Amino acid sequence: CHNDPEAKAEDGRSIAVDPSRFAESLHGAMGMTCTACHADLAGAELPHAARLAKVNCASCHEAAVAAYDR
């Protein structure tokens, strides 16, 4: 769904994800899927709810998040 360049959230902002660009990213190159970061989508029915929980980067990047927060 998010590979459609016209995909928009209810507020009009783009929610499109370019699959080739994602594949070249660090997370994509590691074979991660959407639910690796968007944990509330694991097992969710599609289409999913419009509002998702905020991604918790600290679940994998605790030190970097702490440094950023400082």
HULINUR-V107508 format. One record per pair of residues at least 24 apart in sequence whose ideal C-beta (glycine too) atoms are under 6 Angstrom apart, sorted by the first residue. I is the first residue (numbers start at 0). J is the second residue. D is the distance in whole Angstrom. If there is no record, write none. Layout:
<<I J D> <I J D>>
This chain:
<<9 49 5>>
